[in-house]
Amino acid sequence: MLDWTDRVLDVEVGAVAHGGHFVARHEGRVLFVRHALPGERVRAVVTEDQGGSFCLADAISVLEASPDRVQAPCTWARAGGCGGCDFQHVAPAAQRELKTTVLREQLSRLGGVTSEVVVEELPGGPLGWRQRIRLAVDAEGRAGLRAHHSHDVVPIADCLLAPTGMLPDLLERPWPPNGEIEVAVDGRGERRLGEPSVQHAAGRDWLLSPGAFWQVHPDLAETLVSVVGEWARAPRGGVAWDLYGGVGLFAAVLAGQVGPEGSVTVVESAHAAIHDGKRALADLPQVLFRAGRVERVLASLPDPAVVVADPPRKGLGKQMVTEICARGPERVVYVACDPAALGRDVKLFAERGYALAQVRSFDAFPMTHHMESVALFTR
C-alpha cells in the first residue's frame, strides 16, 4: 500500500479547504497542507497517509511566500506544535477572507445555493478572546494543549488566545497525571477553575455550572441573541422551540416575543444546563425545559410557529430536518458551527420546502479555521 508518511515534498499550494487545510498536488495525489497559503510554494512533510487519493501534510518551510503571510505571534503555532491554531501565520483580514471562501464553497457545493455572505469581524481583535480553555495533563503532570489530531500534550508556557494572566501560573504547577483542567474567565473578568461562573447576555445574568456550555468569545453570545431575535419573530401567543437549547439563552429572547400567553420549549440533554437555565429564567413561566435527546422529545411537543436550533458540529441531519419541516414552522433559525454541516442541511431543508432566506457568519474564533453562522429558513 502506498504510504508517504514522513516524506518531505516541494509543492505549489492552491485553494483553501474546509478544516484549516490548503490543497496541493503531487504525483497525482492531493495533499491537504496546514500552515500554508494559496499561491505559496512550500516544503511540506506528510503527517498522515492512509493510502488513498489524498494525504495530510504540514508546511515546514516556505520557499515562496504569500503577501498575506505574517509571523505567527505564538511560537507553538507551527508544524508539530499546538493543534489549536490553524491561521496564526495569516493576516487577520485574510483569515476572514479564507473563511468566507470556505463558507460560500460549502453552501454552493453541498447546499446548492449561491451566497454573498461575508464572515464578519467581532470586537476585541485576534488575541485574548478565548474565555474558556480545557487544558490537558500529560503522564508527568504537566499541563498544556494537545497537538493537532493527537492525544499528545504540548507543554506550552501560555496561550495568546486566552486573556492575559489566565494560564501561566497553572501551566507552571504540577497536576495529577493524565487529567484535564477546565479554566474559564467569567463575565466579571474573574478566573474560575472548575467552579461555577457568571455570564451576562440577553439582559440577564447566567450562573453556570462547571462544564456548562457557553460561547468562548465574549461578544458572540450577545451577537447571536441579536440575530436570532431579529429573525425568529415568534408571534405573540405562539409556540416556539429552542432545540439543543443549553441553558435557554435563545429561549429568553423567544419568551419576550411570544409573551406570557405563548410558550417556548427548550429541549436539552445536559441536566446541569437545564438546572442552570431554570434558575436563570425562573421569572418566565412560559419557558418550559424538556430533558432528553431532541429526536426523542419532538413528537410530544405542540406544533411550533418558529424553531431555533443550535445543534452539535455534525448538524441536524436528514432525520431532524425531516421532523422539523413536517411540523410546519413558518421560520427556522439555525445556528451552525460547521459550514459543511450547514451546507448539507441547507439542501435537506430545500428538498422539504424551506428556502435559505438569510445567512450571517462571524469570526468568533480568530487564528483558527472555525466560524459561527446563523441561517434563516422560511417556508
Buried (B, 14 or more C-beta within 10 A) or exposed (E): EEEBBEEEBEBBBBEBBBBBBBBBEBEEBBBBBBBBBBBBBBBBBBBBBEEEEBBBBBBBEBEEBBEBBBEBBBEBBBBBBBBBBBBBBBBBEBBBBBBBBBBBBBBBEBBEBEBEBBBBBBEEEBBBBBBBBEBBBBEEEBBBBBBBEEEEBBBBEBBBBBBEEBBEEBBEEEBEEEEEBBBBBBBEEEBBEEEEBEBBBBEEBBBBBEEBBBBBBBBBBBBBBBBBBBBBBBBEEBBBBBBBBBBBBBBBBBBBBBBEEBBBBBBBBBEBBBBBBBEBBEEBEBBBBBBBEBBEBBEEBEEBBBBBBBBEEEBBBEEBBBBBBEBEBBBBBBBBBBBBBBBBBBBBBBEBEBEBEBBBBBBBBBBBBBBBBBBBBBB
